[in-house]
Amino acid sequence: MLRSRIVRFFFLAVFILVALVAAGIIALPFLVSTDAIRLRLAHELSTWTGHNVQLNGVPQLSLFPSPHASLPGVALSASSAARPPLMQAEKIEVDLSLYDVLQGKVRFSQTRIINPRFIMDEPVKTVAGFFTTLAGSDGSLGIAIRQAQQQIAQSPGKSDMSQINAQPFGHIQVEGGSLVYPVNEAGKTDEISNINAEIDWPDFSREASFKASGQWHGALASLTLDTDEALLLMSGGRSKLRLSFNSNRGGITFTGTARLTQDFLLDGKINARSPGVDTTLHWLFQTDDYKSGITAPVVWESSIAAQSGHIEMNDIVFSFGRNNARGALETTLQQEHFVTTGSLAFDTLDLGQILPALLAENQPPSDIFLSKRFGLDLRLSATQANWDKTVHISNLAASIQRRDYTLIIDIGNAQLFEGLAQGVIQLRHEDKSGLELESRLSASNISLQALPWHLSLTGRGALTLDLKSTLSGQDTDTQEGYQRLWPGRPWHTDGKASFSVTKGSVSGFDMPAFLQKLGTQAPFSLQATKDTSFQFDKAEGKAAINRNDIITLEATDIRFGGRNLTLQGKVNWDSKTMELTGILPPASQPVPPPCTDEEADCPAPEDVSDTKFRLEGDWQNPLVTPQSRTEPQEAP
């Protein structure tokens, strides 16, 4: 009996509920008129934005799956008729409160803007400029920003946004939108398509979040912003902020405290990544004008303290490719020049990956030196470094400076080729004179056996030396001259080089055997020998380099055992051939006592003429051709 009553009561309740729903559906058009919805939506949009609203269709009401209304053909335009509409949407859908509907009221709990097209008619150059534009509007948001600015001015650092009328912003969704914006004063525009976004801001005094994604420059990008006090941030105050911008072409995330108006401030942590600096720069600017030459993936983590004209980054953890570094950097604005100073310490460093940022192979000087507005003073250190897989360096300490159109690489310490090297390389690019190079290098106990791309000594033995050298030159064809700065290539230009080697040894070369073969006056092939070495005391000379890759040796002297070997001639870098002439004066001999006894058997005088020869052919195994001896002139 009791069970039967419960069943009947249950079915009765269900019937009443269905009846109420059906009655609501039937009564909905009578409870809320479409005109009321149109007027309310127009009022809301106009109030918030301060712009004119045009509704070109009749709203459609529905109760399922929840009470909502759809309004087709919505446009938002400025007061000036000459400007294009700021927004044109296929339709706007609004969710209605069932409780308010039953009372005949209209209140939107959520708004969806379907397929809108937004148009910005002026370039927005900075975030501060965007907020200034918002503050100048006549809508609720603009009024609230101006009220908040007054609060900040009256109580800096202690602004209370609760004093401002808490207008509900609600939840807004954008589906399938696009944004057209100008990128310069000449009227060039860019576009973000397939925009899907969500804005959640319950009221002015609470936190706000913004999430958006879209197609930009051919790649899908996403933007997320969360702030504790959005109105304070828009009005020039400080607020906690998390900003993240990501795509497969690069991304950056900031977490900390920010002020985004004219008195700019960031204080927090920053994380950035790039699949390659060139890839990211090309994606951002759609141009190759800012190529860096770095194609390896880059990851950056650090603290950041930034304000107008000054950025400081500490606790840097930086990696590109297989290279990892720690350090600190500071960028300042000095007389309209951005100057970056600091240091990075690497465990291992591939110079072939980092130097393209400054010595970009196959890139014009506009990419290399970028602009006079950018300066650099960076100290680098590395426990181990390599370049082009042929130069291996340990305990590297160097600095890189770039100012105006001059690049200076100062090597304070570099242990390489079993020795120690120091030097300075300076490159300067001028529009009229082209590319100018000056370098000074000093090294001690250097073994050049590991330099097959420089001297092709493989098979000839080791050359150990101490040296000092200078190189200078100029190339009006800057592009070609620049490409020749890479390993394995001489500088493709007209230049001068000088060197001074204080001591050295060449293993695999037998000087006594060489002299003996010269004495036979027969040509022979110069080949390396085992268990022999040639010690010399000093070598010095000068060389001229021309753009045909011909190196001309000018009076190169090699001193050994009290004698002096002079080499002159040409070396062809491309063909690895030589045409050299050598002159070797006789060894100094003690003067014998005069032989006055006519009957004595006096020794015949020794031949004291110079030994002259030619070196021709491949510089691995050149052909040595002795020349006729040069007889000394008789004294008058």
Secondary structure, DSSP 8 states (H G I E B T S, - for coil): -HHHHHHHHHHHHHHHHHHHHHHHHHHHHHHS-HHHHHHHHHHHHHHHH-SEEEE-S--EEE-SSS-EEEEEEEEEE-S-TTS--SEEEEEEEEEE-HHHHHTT---EEEEEEEEEEEE--S---SHHHHHHHHHTSSSHHHHHHHHHHHHHHHSTT---GGGS-----EEEEEEEEEEEEE-STT--EEEEEEEEEEEEE-STTS-EEEEEEEEETTEEEEEEEEES-HHHHHTT--EEEEEEEEETTEEEEEEEEEE-SSS-EEEEEEEEEES-HHHHHHHHHSSSTT--S--S-EEEEEEEEEETTEEEEEEEEEEETTEEEEEEEEEEEETTEEEEEEEEEEEEEEHHHHGGGTS-TT--HHHHS--TTEEEEEEEEEEEEEETTTEEEEEEEEEEEEETTEEEEEEEEEEETTEEEEEEEEEEEETTTEEEEEEEEEEEEEEGGG-TTTT--TTT--EEEEEEEEEEEEESSHHHHHHTTSTT---SSEEEEEEEEEEEEEET--HHHHHHHHHTT--EE----TT-EEEESEEEEEEEE-TTSEEEEEEEEEEETTEEEEEEEEEETTTTEEEEEEEE-------------TTS---------BEEEEEEEESSS-EEEE---B------
